[in-house]
């Protein structure tokens, strides 16, 4: 059996980015994906961040299946019947090369995988990698698949096998991901006629809206919800930390039903027909939960490595960027005639450190701990919504009294010292 | 021995949705697969090759994307794949399709005589079961449909004996070669391709034929022109408007629940009660 320069396990955003970059540079690459076609196992909200893809396929806008570019971002803090929120909408997002798009992963991945094949990589589907092959020195030298004659060797293996990374665990390269570091998200895609959708969201053709939601909708569990507009559908979803689901006993689909029935959401999706239902795990442990990223003969990218910025709802761009950096590291080693040893692959970790991937993960390293404190998830959202209602209701009570009662509620629920502590925590987590 | 297997790439009918507004079929995002009935024929052809040696050629008529179906057939062990693709084939019904395929098979046979042709029993998107017999007719092949088992293949004597599932029983038929066989579903199970075959399938070049390559000169017999079938209307079946009725069975015994179901049903369908009553007697 022939030997490859690199084997990439998995055809998600990270695996495709890595494979494409390697094959474009002329390396002999094999990509193995267990799904029937590349993309069938992939789930995302989904927002595509143009920059990360542009650095891999500069002219992707020419033929990639994109739904809408984002012109408006809403952030909602929800209480049971209300929300307090912000909008940012700008016509300058209607630019020639928009920065963010909504996409349907099933279609996008088909396109991306087509690009990977065109780049010259050998893509093998419906094949599961069972384990990594090691030599006597403990160096990863290839993979074992579930097919007859399925041991295949390579100079390096890129693990892009997703959030659980069973391969890395089996090979003892990382620990099992902890329930406190992984979120479970569920989503639905609701079909709506294009004209209905555009008038409901006050958008023109091609324009899109993103709504990011937090508050009591997650019932005190650490998590967020979202609504994205596609061309003729909306994606709506919600996710919380797995450990919180375990503790509360609340099922994810109950939360999704709550969300769909929330008065602020209900009329936006009314009359829609559910076209798709999906669930997925998201590694949200952040910087402190990162495993070892490379070793003798192997590199870890994307979800396998835990590259998700939970605060900004970014993951696929971190995945693509890590995939590209892993590929570039291997290309450089190949050009220099150097082996993929742990010491040489340290260049990959350094490249990550220099990139937004690690910088952002480091910046928000305290956020996961912050979200374990309930006041940020239920108390403040409730107080905010009540304060807004108090101030807006015109009922003969003077504004000064209203203001006092709104502020008083904050002090009563969190105490002055508590408020100061929380402010400090927020500042520390987001500075 | 040379076997040709005709396959078709079809949308996975389990995943087809009808557009709620326009009532048209939404192909967007629906995965394309090899017609499942074709796989039983392909596997049977491969088993014959394993037993007798020789060569299996797969052919499909379809758009360029049908390449995926051919590559998959190669991964299972087919030796050569031919993609018959031309704008002139667009809009073909079963008659025009069998004309085009028959001519392509003639062309294949000129290079390398064909002993057996396999097609699927029918497709899951058209469900007509006409193309296989249509090809057999045009090439004067012995036609063996709904074959459950191949009992004997005598290459020296140029005969084949099969068991054919027929109404009310099984027919054992013996006929001369060349013959066209459509296999019954469930008669075998498609093999799991080896890694070597996966690599070969992904890398081997495909033979792509347009109508001229296939030796088709009379374009009045192919594509839309050669298709007398007219689709007059396409519509989605109306969903049942009567919602399901929930029965409260809290605390009831099994007998009581059964009675409740019978009573509820017969309250809505009086004749049903009479019939049940008669049968019980």
Interface residues (C-beta under 8 A of the other chain):
Chain A: X1 X36 X37 X40 X104 X106 X107 X122 X123 X124 X127 X145 X147 X148 X149 X150 X152 X191 X193 X273 X275
Chain B: X17 X20 X21 X28 X29 X31 X192 X193 X194 X195 X196 X198 X199 X202 X203
